[in-house]
């Protein structure tokens, strides 16, 4: 899993209060909107990953390229 590319895309509306831990680019309590690329092409940096969201939905896409 470490080194895999993982993207988080808001689904339907803004994803509120997103937190990502254990990733190359960690995020703490940030809103993800459909018009930003903040959640695209992150990387797993640890064996244990945490994804938190206060409201809304995220699509998670994992790629191995």
Secondary structure, DSSP 8 states (H G I E B T S, - for coil): -TT-EEEEEE-SS-EEEEEEESBSS-EEEEEE-TT--TTSSEEB-SSS-EEE-SBS-EEEEEE--
